């Protein structure tokens, strides 16, 4: 069985992602792990559940709600505003005309989220408005865009008024696709949570898990990989486990706590 490796979640600049994969290939081979195949999954959930999964990066919501058997390898640290150690937040993003407003001022306005299975783009915002609802509602309408990029475009096009955008995604867009941020600004942040987890299959051995963690620790600490990491804003690594993601499980458990429109459309994009 050929093992699979992917890094699909912050692939804003694919050439940089491939450089990171090449670095991991060298480090893993030096640690005794070779023969794996790089994958760009079309069905991310099936890919993350595959017994052949060697290493991938998922979102905190799928980890806690949809991937009970996956093993957590660890979590990268990112050099982006809104990140601290292995934790991150989402920016509350609006058009510049609304720069002086607070989240509470968006009652009755339109919200855009990437998908129902996104921690950074949906569930963190649900938690923020839980205490702001009136008569069981807060926003007037909800649009699912399919991704942070599309949510930013919806704000620019005046199709929606507010969105929660992953802080790392924002920083990468600022570097590589700054036009996506034109006319937009941040009015606050969601609560701090563990960042996007790196995972491996449930059947991965303890010895292989240890080798994966050793390779990732070398990646962020050895000088020859510094530029590769910097391209993706990676500045550290913590060998986290499922217990570290308990705050995510707590946040997403009360799914009716926040007042999104009852007639929201359904989706399953597994976006950021």
MIMAR-151326 format. One record per residue: x negated, y, z of N, C-alpha, C, O, CB in turn. Coordinates in pm, whole numbers, padded with zeros to 5 digits, always signed. Each point is the difference from the previous one (the first is absolute). Glycine has a CB too. Layout:
XYZXYZXYZXYZXYZ ...
END
This chain:
-00084-00120+00000+00084+00120+00000-00088+00125+00000-00080+00021+00091+00263-00145+00032 -00167+00206-00227-00077+00124-00008+00059+00103+00094+00120+00028-00005-00181-00078-00234 -00021+00107+00323+00048+00102+00093+00011+00136-00070-00070+00027-00098-00036-00153+00289 +00196+00210-00140+00033+00127-00062-00035+00118+00091+00015-00008+00121+00168-00106-00249 -00230+00222+00067-00029+00122+00072+00063+00116-00076-00009+00006-00123-00207-00101+00217 +00278+00188-00022+00057+00119-00063-00005+00117+00097-00004-00019+00122+00155-00124-00265 -00151+00264+00088+00006+00123+00081+00097+00096-00070-00042+00099-00059-00198-00129+00146 +00371+00000-00080+00096+00072-00083+00055+00129+00058+00065+00076-00073-00008-00293-00015 -00079+00246+00215+00080+00102+00065-00047+00145-00021+00084+00089-00007-00033-00262+00171 -00179+00198-00174-00050+00136-00022-00074+00007-00133-00106+00063-00010+00087-00026+00258 +00073-00100-00348-00066-00010-00130+00032+00122-00088+00050-00014-00111-00039-00238+00127 -00040+00371+00037+00027+00124-00074-00099+00016-00115+00036+00047-00108+00056+00058+00317 -00217-00143-00185-00106+00006-00102-00052-00142-00020-00092-00041+00070+00028+00282-00007 +00120-00317-00158-00034-00142-00015-00149-00028-00013-00047-00103+00048+00266+00076-00154 -00294+00116+00041-00144-00023-00014-00068-00006+00136-00094-00077+00019+00098+00192-00240 +00042-00034+00316-00057+00000+00134+00037-00128+00075-00081-00055+00075+00091+00306-00071 +00112-00299-00025+00041-00125+00062-00086-00116-00049-00039-00086+00078+00272+00173-00057 -00262-00088-00151-00083-00107-00054-00143+00005+00055-00061-00104+00021+00201+00107-00228 -00192+00117+00230-00131+00013+00063+00001-00061+00141-00095-00066+00041+00051+00275-00176 +00153-00186+00207+00013-00057+00133+00008-00152-00006-00060-00070+00082+00175+00279-00005 -00041-00260-00174+00010-00146-00018-00137-00059-00033-00036-00106+00052+00275+00130-00131 -00316+00043-00007-00134-00047-00034-00090-00003+00123-00080-00093+00018+00107+00185-00249 -00014+00010+00317-00079+00002+00124+00040-00116+00090-00086-00066+00058+00066+00316-00074 +00150-00274+00027+00046-00112+00083-00046-00133-00057-00032-00092+00075+00230+00228-00007 -00202-00147-00201-00046-00124-00061-00143-00031+00045-00031-00113+00036+00182+00152-00236 -00237+00061+00197-00140-00020+00042-00007-00036+00148-00073-00092+00038-00003+00254-00214 +00150-00090+00259-00006-00024+00143+00058-00137+00037-00054-00069+00086+00071+00316-00049 +00091-00284-00101+00061-00130+00030-00088-00115-00048-00013-00101+00069+00239+00206-00086 -00287-00090-00100-00091-00103-00048-00118-00017+00094-00043-00112+00027+00111+00163-00262 -00120+00060+00286-00110-00008+00095+00043-00069+00130-00081-00061+00069-00016+00270-00168 +00226-00199+00129+00053-00065+00120+00049-00141-00024+00049-00065+00092+00014+00287-00012 -00078-00271-00203+00038-00138-00030+00139-00018-00054+00051-00113-00004-00204+00051+00178 +00219+00171-00217+00133-00009-00060-00010+00042-00146-00028+00116-00029+00142-00068+00252 -00090-00141-00314-00005+00035-00142+00107-00081-00074+00072-00079+00060-00320+00132-00047 +00256-00032-00145+00094-00075-00081+00142+00053+00003+00091-00064-00053-00233-00128+00093 +00164+00308+00022+00134+00056+00004+00028+00086-00123-00092+00039-00072+00083-00042+00323 +00136+00030-00273+00044+00075-00118+00066+00130+00044+00080+00001+00094-00048-00215-00224 -00065+00325+00061+00065+00128+00028+00136+00002-00066+00012-00031-00119-00236+00148+00137 +00328-00080+00057+00137-00002-00051+00061+00139+00007-00028+00077+00091+00053-00316-00019 +00059+00270-00170+00082+00121+00003+00145-00047-00001+00060-00011-00107-00237+00155-00014 +00234-00172+00237+00129-00070+00007+00117+00084-00050+00011+00118+00032-00101-00245+00159 +00176+00065-00270+00124+00065-00041+00108-00019+00106+00087+00085+00017-00146-00122-00259 +00052-00075+00314+00091-00027+00112-00085-00002+00126-00058-00102+00036+00220-00032-00182 -00168+00247+00213-00090+00012+00114+00038-00092+00115-00086-00061+00062+00045+00296-00130 +00169-00244+00097+00040-00082+00113-00038-00147-00022-00051-00065+00091+00238+00224-00044 -00161-00210-00166-00039-00138-00031-00151-00017+00009-00048-00103+00048+00249+00079-00197 -00275+00123+00102-00146-00003+00006-00048-00005+00145-00088-00078+00034+00077+00205-00252 +00070-00043+00303-00041+00005+00141+00036-00127+00075-00061-00032+00102+00087+00278-00109 +00075-00320-00042+00041-00125+00064-00076-00121-00052+00010-00109+00057+00214+00209-00025 -00301-00083-00139-00063-00113-00067-00103-00069+00090-00079+00068+00066+00115+00048-00285 -00037-00249+00223-00101-00072+00079-00142+00027-00048-00097-00021+00074+00267-00156-00032 -00183+00224-00167-00133+00025-00058-00052+00139+00030-00109+00035-00046+00166-00194-00133 +00016+00240+00255-00042+00137+00025-00125+00003+00089+00002-00048+00113+00237+00125-00136 -00345-00021-00030-00123+00020+00078+00003+00133+00073-00029+00006+00119-00097-00147-00283 +00161+00248+00091+00000+00133+00061+00086+00094-00082-00008+00001-00123-00222-00041+00217 +00313+00117-00028+00076+00105-00065+00034+00107+00104-00026-00017+00119+00121-00146-00289 -00038+00272+00122+00046+00106+00089+00150+00016-00021+00047+00015-00113-00274+00104+00106 +00302-00122+00117+00144+00016-00007+00041+00123+00081-00085+00078+00043+00115-00328-00071 +00099+00266+00047+00056+00110+00078+00043-00055+00135+00027-00120+00013+00050+00243-00222 -00070-00038+00310+00038-00046+00132+00138-00060+00009+00022-00093+00077-00170+00265+00009 +00244-00120-00166+00135-00055+00005+00005-00143-00053+00052-00087+00070+00037+00318-00097 -00139-00260-00094-00001-00141-00043-00072-00091+00097+00044-00113+00025-00036+00193-00259 -00120-00033+00290-00073-00084+00095+00091-00044+00114+00005-00118+00035-00218+00237-00095 +00283-00023+00119+00079-00029+00120+00136-00061-00030+00053-00073+00083-00170+00260+00026 +00175-00158-00226+00136-00045-00028+00009-00114-00101+00098-00075+00001-00028+00304+00050 -00170-00242-00138+00012-00092-00111-00113-00103-00010+00012-00097-00075+00107+00276-00041 -00226-00159+00191-00117-00087-00012-00040-00056+00137-00110+00027+00048+00032+00105-00247 +00166-00209+00261-00029-00046+00137-00118-00095+00010-00057-00016+00108+00296+00045-00063 -00277-00093-00156-00107-00099+00005-00137+00058-00037-00102-00062+00028+00271-00110-00082 -00172+00289-00009-00128+00057-00045-00089+00032+00120+00048+00042+00105+00065+00054-00308 -00243-00117+00184-00097+00037+00103-00053+00141-00029-00028+00034-00115-00035-00278+00149 +00049+00324+00070-00057+00133-00014-00151-00010+00010-00055-00054+00096+00262+00160+00002 -00274-00052-00200-00147+00002-00003-00052+00126+00069-00096-00005+00077+00095-00128-00291 +00065+00245+00186-00043+00125+00059+00064+00118-00071+00091-00016-00081-00306-00090+00149 +00163+00225-00037+00057+00123-00054-00112+00099-00029-00086+00024+00085+00302-00062+00043 -00214+00095-00247-00097+00104-00034+00033+00129+00074+00115+00025+00037-00149-00129-00264 -00070+00185+00249+00017+00139+00044-00013+00088-00124-00077-00031-00091-00017-00017+00326 +00170+00157-00239-00003+00089-00117-00034+00143+00041+00047+00051+00102+00121-00197-00217 -00251+00208+00033-00040+00138+00022+00103+00092-00067-00026+00058-00106-00220-00123+00117 +00362+00078+00054+00108+00082-00054+00072+00067+00116+00015-00060+00107+00012-00093-00308 +00018+00274+00181+00075+00071+00104+00127-00078+00030+00076-00035-00090-00171+00259+00017 +00118-00249+00203+00112-00083+00041-00041-00139+00041+00082-00078+00047+00059+00208-00199 -00270-00163+00134-00053-00131+00038-00095+00013+00119-00071+00100+00013+00094-00180-00250 -00022-00021+00322-00089-00002+00116-00036-00145+00030+00086-00079+00038+00016+00292+00056 -00231-00248-00112-00038-00140+00016+00077-00085-00100+00007+00034-00118-00058+00003+00361 +00108-00148-00196+00074-00085-00092+00149+00039-00008+00080-00073-00058-00242-00113+00108 +00196+00298+00008+00140+00046-00002+00019+00110-00105-00093+00069-00039+00116-00129+00283 +00104+00073-00286+00032+00102-00100+00140+00053+00026+00075-00053+00081-00225-00058-00249 +00183+00218+00097+00134+00058+00006+00046+00034-00141-00078-00010-00096+00034+00103+00328 +00169-00053-00244+00052+00051-00127+00023+00149+00012+00037+00050+00107+00071-00272-00159 -00129+00293-00058+00031+00142-00007+00148+00018-00032+00057-00074-00080-00294+00126+00005 +00299+00046+00137+00136+00041-00036-00015+00108-00106-00040+00113+00030+00136-00170+00202 -00063+00024-00355-00032+00084-00115+00127+00063-00056+00103-00065-00016-00301-00081-00036 +00188+00277+00022+00111+00077-00056-00056+00095-00106-00121+00009-00017+00254-00025+00234 -00046+00085-00285-00046+00105-00092-00047+00121+00079+00046+00024+00111+00113-00105-00289 -00250+00157+00120-00060+00115+00069+00105+00102+00043-00022+00072+00097-00185-00108-00230 +00318+00043+00063+00107+00093+00039+00058-00033+00137+00060+00086+00065-00007-00055-00307 -00071-00156+00287+00051-00045+00130-00111-00012+00104+00017-00068+00101+00166-00053-00219 -00296+00185+00094-00118-00018+00085+00023+00041+00145-00064-00056+00090-00075+00094-00291 +00228+00056+00227+00022+00049+00136+00099-00086+00078+00023+00024+00118-00073+00205-00199 +00109-00326+00018+00103-00082+00064-00061-00115+00080-00114-00040-00022+00271+00101-00161 -00076-00113+00275-00033-00122+00074+00090-00112-00050+00096+00024-00073-00170+00109+00278 +00043-00257-00166+00079-00113-00048+00146+00016+00037+00087-00035-00080-00288-00111+00101 +00231+00198+00097+00137+00016+00043+00079+00089-00096+00122-00013-00011-00196-00018+00246 +00005+00121-00305+00067+00091-00093+00045-00069-00129+00068+00061-00082-00204+00122+00178 +00099-00309-00114+00036-00071-00122+00126-00085+00016+00029-00086-00083-00271+00083+00022 +00317+00026+00168+00130-00064+00015+00089+00039-00117+00012+00118-00033-00035-00119+00286 +00085-00098-00314+00086+00026-00113-00073+00019-00131+00063+00027-00103+00091+00074+00261 -00286-00116-00157-00078+00011-00124-00026-00140-00057+00046-00100+00055-00156+00316+00029 +00035-00220-00194-00023-00126-00073-00139-00056+00033-00098+00074+00002+00250+00005-00188 -00159-00209+00211-00127-00064+00031-00035-00099-00110+00089-00064-00057-00047+00092+00304 -00171-00042-00277-00048-00102-00092-00100-00089+00075-00088+00050+00069+00122+00103-00271 -00017-00285+00187-00089-00099+00061-00044-00097-00107+00070-00021-00099+00045+00043+00324 -00233-00080-00207-00046-00091-00105+00076-00132-00003+00040-00044-00107-00264+00149+00127 +00246-00169+00095+00077-00124+00003+00036-00035+00143-00062+00050+00094-00053-00131-00303 +00213-00005+00225+00044-00040+00134-00104-00085+00072+00006-00013+00122+00228+00021-00204 -00328-00066+00009-00101-00085+00063-00133+00072+00016-00105-00063+00010+00219-00135-00107 -00109+00330+00100-00121+00081+00022+00001+00055+00143+00099+00058+00044-00109+00002-00290 -00100-00079+00316-00014+00060+00133-00022+00149-00010+00071+00078+00063-00164-00293+00025 -00005+00256-00168-00039+00141-00005+00103+00088-00068+00015+00117+00036-00249-00191-00040 +00307+00020-00096+00090+00083-00077+00145-00006+00041+00081+00080-00046-00237-00111-00135 +00191-00064+00269+00141-00017+00037+00018-00016+00151+00068+00082+00062-00027-00186-00284 -00099+00001+00280+00030-00031+00140-00055+00105+00097+00064+00028+00101-00065-00267-00163 -00114+00296+00033-00050+00106+00089+00094+00120+00000+00019+00064+00104-00254-00141-00147 +00292+00108-00072+00093+00113-00009+00131-00033+00071+00059+00087+00065-00164-00016-00282 +00152-00195+00204+00119-00042+00075-00018+00026+00149+00091+00049+00067-00043-00226-00240 -00167+00144+00224-00025+00019+00142+00000+00148+00037+00047+00036+00108-00180-00248-00106 +00080+00297-00089-00008+00143+00029+00139+00064+00010+00020+00090+00081-00241-00084-00197 +00316-00051+00035+00132+00064+00000+00100-00068+00092+00115+00043+00010-00161+00029-00241 +00002-00180+00298+00093-00075+00085+00066+00089+00104+00118-00016+00029-00258-00187-00063 +00064+00297+00089+00054+00087+00105+00064+00127-00056+00052+00082+00076-00226-00171+00078 +00171+00105-00285+00050+00124-00062+00137-00017-00064+00063+00099-00039-00298-00033-00001 +00283-00189+00029+00125-00024-00071+00119+00063+00072+00001+00018+00121-00097-00230-00209 +00195+00245+00008+00126+00052+00051+00114-00076-00066+00008-00009-00123-00110+00239+00163 +00189-00285+00043+00113-00079-00051-00047-00116-00087+00065-00036-00098+00078+00242+00106 -00257-00265+00028-00049-00118-00069-00070+00025-00130-00032-00095-00071+00212-00020+00177 -00206+00241-00142-00068+00030-00126-00100+00113+00024+00008+00074+00097+00194-00147-00231 -00295+00083+00043-00093+00113+00002-00015+00055-00142+00039+00114-00026-00162-00211+00226 +00066+00019-00291-00015+00044-00139+00131-00016-00077+00084-00083+00034-00328+00021-00027 +00260+00143-00111+00120-00010-00082-00011-00109-00106+00101-00058-00039-00061+00299+00078 -00162-00269-00084-00018-00104-00102-00139-00059+00011-00093+00064+00050+00256+00052-00202 -00176-00238+00106-00126-00074+00005-00032-00056-00139+00083-00068-00061-00045+00010+00305 -00158+00088-00292-00048-00054-00127-00118-00091+00027-00093+00039+00071+00172+00166-00196 -00079-00326+00071-00117-00086+00003-00075+00017-00131+00055-00023-00108+00060-00143+00262 -00240+00206-00144-00078+00036-00119-00084-00114-00055-00025-00005-00120+00021+00235+00205 -00041-00322+00002-00088-00108-00042-00145+00020+00038-00079-00093-00014+00234+00056-00169 -00193+00156+00232-00140+00023+00037-00023+00144+00042+00081+00088-00030-00150-00268-00127 -00041+00203+00227-00031+00136+00045-00017+00097-00116+00045+00115+00007-00154-00212+00194 +00046+00054-00307-00019+00086-00117+00135+00048-00053+00019+00119-00027-00231-00242-00032 +00307+00031+00045+00132+00035-00051+00076+00089+00098+00079+00085-00042-00076-00301-00085 -00025+00197+00257+00065+00085+00099-00049+00144-00012+00079+00094+00010-00054-00291+00144 -00154+00214-00174-00055+00135-00018+00058+00066-00124+00031+00120+00001-00242-00192+00113 +00226-00004-00221+00059+00054-00122+00146+00039+00023+00047+00101-00054-00202-00242-00084 +00226+00062+00218+00140+00033+00030+00010+00132+00076+00092+00078-00023-00037-00322+00029 -00150+00270+00084-00001+00129+00070-00030+00113-00097+00067+00104+00002-00142-00218+00209 -00025+00095-00295-00035+00104-00097+00115+00030-00095+00020+00115-00040-00258-00186+00056 +00314-00032-00052+00110+00016-00095+00130+00043+00067+00104+00009-00065-00211-00182-00076 +00102+00201+00271+00118+00043+00076+00111-00104-00003+00119+00034+00003-00179+00202-00056 +00022-00362+00049+00096-00110+00009+00023-00037+00146+00103-00057+00035-00176-00028-00262 -00026+00118+00313+00009-00025+00143-00073+00113+00072-00069+00081-00062+00081-00334+00028 +00006+00258+00167-00053+00114+00076-00110-00036+00099-00078+00088+00038+00299+00012-00063 -00231-00224+00067-00101-00039+00099-00037-00146-00021+00082-00081-00044+00008+00250+00210 -00216-00202-00135-00048-00137-00011-00109-00023+00104-00066+00094+00044+00122-00100-00291 -00075-00120+00286-00113-00039+00085-00104-00066-00090+00027-00100-00066+00123+00068+00272 -00270+00091-00209-00106-00045-00090-00120-00045+00082-00055+00076+00080+00135+00081-00262 -00121-00280+00161-00119-00057+00065-00118+00097-00007-00033+00050-00108+00114-00282+00050 -00145+00258+00172-00108+00098+00006-00119-00038-00089-00064+00088-00057+00135-00034+00289 -00099-00183-00245-00111-00043-00085+00037+00020-00147-00083+00046-00079+00010-00213+00253 +00195+00133-00210+00045+00021-00137-00008+00148-00037-00047+00035-00108+00199-00234+00127 -00107+00285+00071-00007+00145-00025-00143+00044-00026-00027+00075-00094+00228-00040+00241 -00294-00083-00064-00141+00038-00017-00056-00051-00132-00077+00070-00066+00050-00072+00315 +00063-00119-00288-00048-00054-00128+00062+00074-00118-00068+00025-00099+00037-00249+00208 +00160+00259-00099+00063+00079-00106-00067+00137-00009-00021+00052-00110+00239-00174+00145 -00250+00180+00079-00066+00131+00001-00132-00004-00075-00038+00097-00066+00148-00045+00284 -00181-00163-00207-00129-00015-00065+00013-00034-00149-00073+00054-00083-00021-00126+00302 +00187-00017-00252+00004-00056-00136+00117+00050-00086-00011+00004-00123-00100-00202+00218 +00221+00236-00032+00118+00044-00075+00062+00123+00068+00115-00005+00042-00074-00232-00121 -00116+00346+00090+00046+00116+00077+00128+00063-00053+00070+00068+00075-00304-00027-00019 +00266-00061-00183+00124+00060-00051+00123-00059+00069+00106+00063+00003-00219-00026-00224 +00101-00157+00277+00112-00060+00072+00036+00078+00126+00112-00012+00050-00181-00209-00139 -00024+00300+00139+00022+00072+00125+00031+00148-00022+00024+00073+00097-00176-00234+00014 +00152+00205-00234+00025+00141-00028+00141+00039+00042+00098-00069-00029-00260+00059-00163 +00170+00122+00262+00128+00051+00045+00055-00069+00122+00113+00028+00042-00070+00030-00273 -00121-00149+00291+00045-00076+00116-00087+00031+00121-00115+00043-00014+00201-00224-00136 -00031+00160+00268-00074+00025+00124+00048-00095+00109+00100-00069-00016-00132+00310-00049 -00042-00243+00176+00029-00089+00112+00054+00081+00117-00059+00101+00038-00121-00259-00112 +00292+00115+00132+00058+00072+00114-00016-00078+00131+00046+00045+00104+00118+00061-00260 -00228-00220+00151-00021-00079+00120-00044-00140-00034-00025-00032-00117+00195+00168+00235 -00180-00220-00016-00044-00139-00018+00093-00093+00077+00063+00040+00098-00302+00035-00128 +00246-00199-00016+00070-00103+00075-00091-00052+00111-00115+00042+00011+00250-00106-00215 -00083-00026+00286-00078-00055+00110-00118-00082-00051+00005-00057-00109+00201+00053+00250 -00311-00002-00061-00120-00076-00035+00025-00149+00020+00055-00042+00102-00201+00237-00037 +00106-00274-00166+00018-00145+00004-00123-00070-00056-00081+00065-00067+00331-00036+00045 -00267-00159+00046-00111-00072-00064+00011+00010-00152+00109-00007-00055-00121-00150+00251 -00102+00173-00262-00003+00015-00144+00027-00129-00074+00033-00102+00060-00192+00286-00028 +00146-00179-00163+00033-00114-00086-00092-00118+00031-00122+00012-00011+00204+00145-00169 -00025-00272+00219-00082-00113+00042-00059-00079-00117+00064-00015-00104+00076+00001+00308 -00259-00034-00185-00061-00098-00088+00039-00138+00051-00011-00027+00120-00186+00181-00178 +00243-00241-00032+00053-00129+00043-00063-00115-00077-00062+00020-00105+00277+00092+00165 -00199-00232-00007-00039-00123-00068+00107-00105+00027+00086+00018+00087-00334+00037-00065 +00244-00164-00095+00103-00103+00012-00002-00064+00138-00101+00001+00071+00084-00044-00316 +00131-00014+00282+00012-00064+00131-00097-00116+00015-00045-00031+00110+00283+00098-00103 -00270-00133-00120-00088-00116+00004-00148+00031-00005-00083-00091+00005+00264-00029-00110 -00216+00247+00095-00143+00036-00002-00065-00041+00132+00053+00027+00108-00005+00167-00265 -00161-00258+00147-00065-00053+00120-00058+00110+00087-00022+00113-00045-00030-00320-00081 +00028+00173+00251-00062+00094+00093-00137+00043-00051-00038+00116+00013+00163-00221+00179 -00199+00011-00249-00134+00032-00052+00008+00098-00116-00079+00094-00007-00001-00320+00078 +00176+00206-00162+00014+00092-00113+00049+00136+00046-00046+00103-00050+00094-00296-00101 +00043+00196+00246+00047+00127+00056-00117+00078+00059-00010+00121-00018+00236-00222+00066 -00313+00033+00021-00117+00065+00058-00091+00055-00110-00053+00111+00014+00066-00264+00184 -00031+00078-00305-00084+00047-00111+00061+00121-00070-00072+00091-00040-00010-00325+00010 +00214+00235+00016+00068+00115-00060-00024+00125+00084-00032+00106-00054+00207-00257-00044 -00160+00138+00227-00020+00115+00089-00145+00046-00002-00027+00120+00007+00214-00202+00137 -00279-00010-00151-00141+00038-00006-00031+00076-00129-00073+00099+00002+00014-00301+00137 +00115+00156-00252-00022+00069-00127+00059+00140+00002-00063+00093-00050+00065-00313-00066 +00117+00236+00172+00064+00131+00005-00075+00094+00095-00009+00120-00025+00231-00228-00026 -00273+00054+00160-00080+00081+00092-00129+00048-00068-00041+00114+00019+00137-00241+00177 -00158+00041-00273-00120+00039-00075+00033+00105-00106-00076+00094-00022-00022-00322+00062 +00212+00211-00104+00042+00094-00105+00002+00144+00051-00045+00091-00069+00181-00273-00034 -00085+00202+00224+00016+00137+00051-00121+00050+00078-00004+00117+00040+00248-00159-00031 -00342-00044+00014-00114+00040+00083-00134+00005-00072-00091+00070+00044+00214-00167+00143 -00137+00024-00298-00129-00004-00068-00009+00110-00106+00094+00022-00075-00105-00269+00115 -00104+00318-00045-00013+00119-00085+00029-00024-00148+00051+00090-00067-00218-00012+00228 +00135-00196-00214+00016-00021-00143+00146+00000-00046+00027+00013-00119-00236-00143+00126 +00302+00116+00088+00142-00001-00037+00070+00131+00035+00121+00013-00019-00120-00261+00053 -00075+00343+00018+00061+00124+00051+00075+00076-00108+00111+00047+00024-00292-00034+00145 +00122+00000-00287+00064+00075-00108+00124-00072-00051+00101+00064-00032-00323+00032-00031 +00216-00228+00054+00116-00077-00043+00117+00023+00095+00113+00023-00043-00264-00197-00060 +00124+00167+00232+00105+00022+00099+00053+00143-00005+00121+00022+00009-00225-00195+00136 +00014+00269-00160+00040+00141-00001+00095+00031-00115+00087+00085+00013-00304-00026+00094 +00201-00128-00218+00088+00023-00114+00146-00029+00035+00092+00062-00054-00281-00120-00100 +00210-00036+00247+00135-00038+00042+00033+00053+00139+00100-00040+00061-00118-00164-00202 -00066+00296+00192+00018+00066+00129-00016-00096+00118+00040+00033+00112+00113+00127-00224 -00210-00278+00089-00020-00097+00108-00121+00040+00083-00108+00024-00055+00211-00207-00085 -00086+00191+00272-00111+00044+00086-00021-00091+00121-00079+00032+00088+00125+00201-00162 +00024-00345+00080-00019-00091+00112+00090-00121-00015+00080-00010-00092-00142+00202+00238 +00047-00286-00052+00080-00123+00000+00012-00051+00142-00097-00003+00075+00021-00054-00310 +00197+00015+00271+00025-00064+00129+00061-00137-00023+00093-00014-00079-00061+00237+00191 -00084-00323-00045+00055-00137-00010+00125-00008+00087-00004-00049+00112-00227-00050-00155 +00342+00148-00011+00127-00001+00072+00066-00137-00008-00046-00089-00072+00073+00334+00024 +00082-00262+00124+00078-00122-00005+00149+00036+00007+00034+00118+00005-00222-00250+00103 +00274+00033-00107+00144+00026-00001+00046+00082+00120+00090+00083-00011-00059-00296-00114 -00092+00189+00238+00040+00073+00121-00019+00151-00018+00075+00079+00057-00135-00279+00082 -00038+00239-00216-00024+00143-00023+00114+00064-00080+00016+00122+00002-00262-00165+00005 +00325-00039-00078+00110+00051-00081+00135-00006+00071+00104+00018-00063-00232-00088-00138 +00126+00043+00332+00124-00001+00076+00073+00134-00008+00123-00001-00007-00226-00168+00159 +00034+00285-00152+00074+00126-00014+00081+00007-00129+00106+00064-00003-00283+00045+00136 +00129-00172-00239+00076-00003-00126+00126-00084+00018+00108+00040-00043-00320-00010-00091 +00198-00147+00195+00116-00086+00023+00106+00072+00083+00120-00013-00028-00269-00188+00016 +00106+00276+00112+00093+00074+00084+00071+00108-00080+00121+00020+00015-00264-00065+00186 +00070+00114-00286+00057+00111-00077+00102-00048-00102+00104+00063-00016-00316+00061+00046 +00185-00235-00098+00089-00042-00108+00114-00087+00049+00093-00027-00076-00285+00038-00077 +00190-00055+00279+00104-00091+00049+00140+00062-00001+00093-00063-00051-00266-00045+00192 +00191+00230-00086+00136+00056+00002+00035+00065-00133-00004+00122-00013-00017-00083+00259 +00054-00120-00346+00015+00051-00136+00116+00097-00016+00007+00070-00100-00105-00280+00021 +00190+00215+00176+00112+00093-00012-00022+00126+00083+00093+00079+00018+00058-00272-00058 -00273+00213+00092-00022+00109+00093+00000+00137-00066+00029+00100+00067-00159-00257+00070 +00098+00164-00265-00010+00130-00064+00113+00020-00100+00050-00095-00060-00297+00089+00091 +00286+00131-00046+00122+00030-00074-00025+00027-00147+00007+00115-00044+00087-00024+00251 -00123-00195-00282-00004+00011-00145+00141-00021-00053+00082-00062+00068-00324-00019-00077 +00272+00130-00109+00135-00020-00056+00036-00147-00006-00082-00084-00036+00056+00293-00097 +00150-00239+00167+00044-00139+00004+00006-00062-00138-00005-00122-00014+00134+00174+00219 -00117+00032-00308+00014-00053-00136-00133-00002-00074-00003+00009-00123+00237+00076+00120 -00344-00096+00078-00132-00001-00063-00013-00117-00096+00054-00107+00027-00152+00219+00175 +00027-00096-00313-00022-00111-00091-00099-00099+00057-00079+00037+00088+00129+00111-00280 -00047-00271+00146-00096-00100+00047-00118-00006-00093+00011+00032-00118+00172-00163+00222 -00300+00089-00049-00120-00016-00081-00096-00090+00071+00013-00023+00120+00019+00247-00222 -00131-00276+00029-00105-00081+00060-00125+00012-00084-00033-00088-00079+00203-00073+00175 -00241+00273-00076-00117+00027-00083-00130-00037+00070-00103-00014-00066+00229+00197-00042 -00123-00199+00241-00122-00024+00076-00105+00104-00037-00116-00033-00025+00167-00212+00037 -00009+00370-00014-00091+00111-00026-00062+00044+00131+00034-00052+00106+00100+00126-00307 -00223+00023+00194-00064+00051+00119+00102+00062+00094-00036+00049+00107-00173-00009-00237 
END
